[in-house]
Amino acid sequence: MDENKLQEMQILEQRLQNSLLQKQAFQMELAETNSAMEELEKSGDDVFKIIGQLMIKSEKSKVEEELKNKQKILEMRMSSFEKQEEIIAKQLDKLRDEITKK
């Protein structure tokens, strides 16, 4: 029985690590998006965005809207990962307590 709990604990630790790595990737993407928003505010009316290997002139308002939507999505995903991490951490704590009591 302890073997099963140890294996479950390892799986939970792996899930937690994966969640942390994914959240970190979203944090980096959010930081880039925030930086783009700051640069957009400083820019004039001529705005360009990169699509694949092309740089295309775009309307500033459309680019701003796209970036704001991207921010919201990234923030929601990060929030989801934080909730998931919290649940996994609680499960890990419970398992550790069960293992150490035996």
SVG drawing of the C-alpha trace seen along z (x, -y; Angstrom):
<svg xmlns="http://www.w3.org/2000/svg" viewBox="-10 -59 20 61">
<polyline fill="none" stroke="black" stroke-width="0.4" points="0.0,0.0 2.9,-2.4 4.3,-1.6 1.1,-2.8 1.1,-6.0 4.7,-6.7 4.0,-6.1 1.0,-8.4 3.1,-11.0 5.7,-10.8 2.9,-11.3 1.5,-14.3 5.0,-15.8 5.5,-15.3 2.1,-16.9 3.0,-19.8 6.4,-20.3 4.7,-20.2 2.1,-22.7 4.9,-25.0 6.7,-24.8 3.6,-25.6 2.7,-28.5 6.3,-29.8 5.9,-29.7 2.6,-31.7 4.3,-34.2 7.0,-34.8 4.4,-35.2 2.4,-37.6 5.6,-39.6 6.2,-39.9 2.6,-40.9 2.8,-43.6 6.0,-44.9 4.4,-45.0 1.5,-47.0 3.9,-49.5 5.7,-50.0 2.3,-50.3 1.4,-53.2 4.6,-55.0 4.3,-54.5 2.7,-56.8 -0.1,-55.9 2.1,-53.7 2.1,-50.2 3.4,-47.0 2.9,-43.4 4.7,-40.3 2.7,-37.4 4.9,-34.5 7.8,-35.9 5.9,-39.0 5.7,-42.4 2.4,-44.0 1.2,-47.5 -1.9,-47.4 -4.3,-49.7 -3.1,-50.6 -6.6,-50.1 -6.8,-46.5 -3.4,-45.6 -4.2,-47.0 -7.4,-45.1 -5.6,-41.8 -3.0,-42.4 -5.6,-43.1 -7.4,-39.9 -4.2,-37.9 -3.5,-39.4 -6.9,-38.3 -6.5,-34.8 -2.9,-34.4 -4.1,-35.7 -7.0,-33.3 -4.7,-30.4 -2.2,-31.3 -5.0,-31.6 -6.1,-28.1 -2.6,-26.7 -2.3,-28.4 -5.6,-26.8 -4.4,-23.4 -1.1,-23.8 -2.9,-24.6 -5.1,-21.4 -2.0,-19.3 -0.1,-20.8 -2.9,-20.0 -3.0,-16.4 0.7,-16.1 0.6,-17.4 -2.2,-14.9 -0.2,-12.0 3.0,-13.1 1.1,-13.2 -0.3,-9.7 3.1,-8.3 4.9,-9.9 2.3,-8.8 2.9,-5.2"/>
</svg>
